[in-house]
Amino acid sequence: MASVCIGNLVRNSAKVFRNSYITQVRTPYGLQIRCWNSTTPEPSSKPLTSVPASDTIKHEGSGNQLIKVSKAMKAYQEKAQALDALMFEKTTEYEIGRRHLANMMGEDPETFTDEDIDTAIEYLFPSGLFEPRARPLMKHPTEVFARKKVAEFDETGRPFHVLFYTGLPNYYQVLHDLSEKVRELDSFSDRMMQYNIHKDPERTLNVGGTEWVKKEQLEDILLEKLKDKQYEFFVRSMNRLLDHPFSYRVEEFIMKFRKHVQISVIHKEIPKLMFTAEGTPYMAAVGRRKTSTASVTVYGRGSGKISINGEDLLYFKYIQDREQVLFPLQFSGLLGKVDVVADVDGGGFSGQSGAIRYAISMAVRSFVDEQMMEKMRLAGLLTRDPRRHERKKPGWKGARAKYTWKKR
Amino acid sequence: MTSGYNCLVIGLARCRLGLSSNKYQLSNVFLRTYSQYPPHFVKPVYQPAQLDDILESGESKNLEFTPVRAAYVNHTSSIFHDKIVMKFTNHVMKTGRKSLARELVEKTFQEIKRIQLQKWNEAKTAEEKANTECNPLTIFHQAVENCRPVLQLIPIKRGGIRYQVPIPITDKRSYFISMRWFVHAGREKERKIHFPERLARELIAASNNEGRVVKQKQDLHRQCEANRAYAHYRWG
């Protein structure tokens, strides 16, 4: 009997809370608690004043019967009340401020948007501070104050969510859903195999340009503090779902936890070619590797002359270093068509040649089309090599090597 | 003691990556790594032919937003670049002197070319001439391919006795063993002939399925065959 009850409970609550990772608060007996969460943002709502801050409350349905309220519930109610009051106050202040700003800027307060507020603040309170977060700002309280979870239990102290006692109900709910999706997809693929229907290669889930949400963002979504291991497990499990051949069927679920990656600035802004007084196109760039720095100018309409610190390519003793200097030119097909003048300083041979290679690659971007640039990026020419000398460790022979050790 | 050292290493790795974390917006989850690159950086495809393959197959679409590691100092798009030769150079290298190793390998190829050209010039008939391979790179590849073992022997202790048990080996290891044999063949104890010359002769012989290295491979295979009765010691 007991097992049946639990089974029902699990099923019911799974129905209720499926796809909603933030539990709604609806305490019975007309007692409603408003809180800040993503699903019910009501910034202009009035503060809750009807909750009596006593141990007992009246039961509306059955006369004067008194119901005991648990201490946790009471504490929670008090906290929620305080927060509601605060938010109400801040929202009112914000509204007043918005109207004032609109009047100051001579615009209609009714149609004064958030962007207008930002520009107005920037105009009225100009700031020379470098850190953007240190500059004056006016934002809606919901954006400034951290979101909080709503009540997770009723006034008798019984939790709403079946996974409440895991401590991280929302996190485990996601994992629960995830495993369900995997099982669904598995059974789907089994059925397809049964009917001998092969997967349409055209229908794949394209997640290019997106990545899994970072740990902090996931915490924001779930409103729960996660440990590193838990996040790692989440990413691993999600990757497993993503790798499923029929993962396109759960695109909506997957995309909920992916966000677009920003293209790095390097690839967005390519400087335009410059011209000398004689009309020769040229482009200058600085490259670094290890401790070397190279400043390079690449001249178009050249004959392939290369000058490094006033010498030619034989500045480098080893063939490998010479190859490195020529790598971007040969790769982009500009070898023999452009002249290169390089000044390089610091470090050794390979560092210097690497710095020149990077500088030439950066300069050559202005000479070639976008397709070639993408090729150069994939060839690893447009990435600054971040590797550097690893320090020696005290008590060790080198960075990794240890002294021979004998017990006696 | 060692665990203390490990902790130190991990701590240092953390420090180092912690500094660069702003740059790559590294999540603290993946800190336990020695690499300077965050794990989502992919390896560069620097050879034009391979790059064209990727572009044609549409695989590059997936890499559009993936950051790429910088190409290494021994990577180049030159037509003289060869991955197996690059690997072989590293096996020839001692105490990090790569320029010397590269010089030796290049001299070996020179020597091969010289020997083969001499053979070609001495050849009487056109058929003989056509059969003389003059490309050192082809000879090198053929030689390495000819000397790759398919099995190896590993000692496994059963009942206090060490048995040499034959087991199949991976492609990567077979290449390594083949190249290691060549390097050892070049480094003879009695050094009357220089390394490049000896290696060149060994490579040419091996490309014709002759010579000591090929014999070494056959010996290994023979011994594996002889020890086939122990093969089941691999399991259990």
Chai-1 contact restraints between the chains, C-beta under 6 A:
chainA,res_idxA,chainB,res_idxB,connection_type,confidence,min_distance_angstrom,max_distance_angstrom,comment,restraint_id
A,G208,B,K61,contact,1.0,0.0,6.0,A-B,restraint_1
A,G208,B,N62,contact,1.0,0.0,6.0,A-B,restraint_2
A,G208,B,E64,contact,1.0,0.0,6.0,A-B,restraint_3
A,G209,B,F65,contact,1.0,0.0,6.0,A-B,restraint_4
A,K214,B,S27,contact,1.0,0.0,6.0,A-B,restraint_5
A,K215,B,S27,contact,1.0,0.0,6.0,A-B,restraint_6
A,D228,B,V29,contact,1.0,0.0,6.0,A-B,restraint_7
A,Y231,B,V29,contact,1.0,0.0,6.0,A-B,restraint_8
A,E232,B,V29,contact,1.0,0.0,6.0,A-B,restraint_9
A,V261,B,F65,contact,1.0,0.0,6.0,A-B,restraint_10
A,Y318,B,S99,contact,1.0,0.0,6.0,A-B,restraint_11
A,E323,B,T76,contact,1.0,0.0,6.0,A-B,restraint_12
A,F327,B,T76,contact,1.0,0.0,6.0,A-B,restraint_13
A,Q330,B,S77,contact,1.0,0.0,6.0,A-B,restraint_14
A,F331,B,S77,contact,1.0,0.0,6.0,A-B,restraint_15
A,S350,B,V73,contact,1.0,0.0,6.0,A-B,restraint_16
A,K375,B,L51,contact,1.0,0.0,6.0,A-B,restraint_17
A,R377,B,V68,contact,1.0,0.0,6.0,A-B,restraint_18
A,L378,B,V45,contact,1.0,0.0,6.0,A-B,restraint_19
A,L378,B,V68,contact,1.0,0.0,6.0,A-B,restraint_20
A,A379,B,P44,contact,1.0,0.0,6.0,A-B,restraint_21
A,A379,B,Y46,contact,1.0,0.0,6.0,A-B,restraint_22
A,G380,B,P44,contact,1.0,0.0,6.0,A-B,restraint_23
A,G380,B,V68,contact,1.0,0.0,6.0,A-B,restraint_24
A,G380,B,R69,contact,1.0,0.0,6.0,A-B,restraint_25
A,G380,B,A70,contact,1.0,0.0,6.0,A-B,restraint_26
A,G380,B,A71,contact,1.0,0.0,6.0,A-B,restraint_27
A,T383,B,V68,contact,1.0,0.0,6.0,A-B,restraint_28
A,T383,B,A70,contact,1.0,0.0,6.0,A-B,restraint_29
A,D385,B,A70,contact,1.0,0.0,6.0,A-B,restraint_30
A,P386,B,Q36,contact,1.0,0.0,6.0,A-B,restraint_31
A,R387,B,Q36,contact,1.0,0.0,6.0,A-B,restraint_32
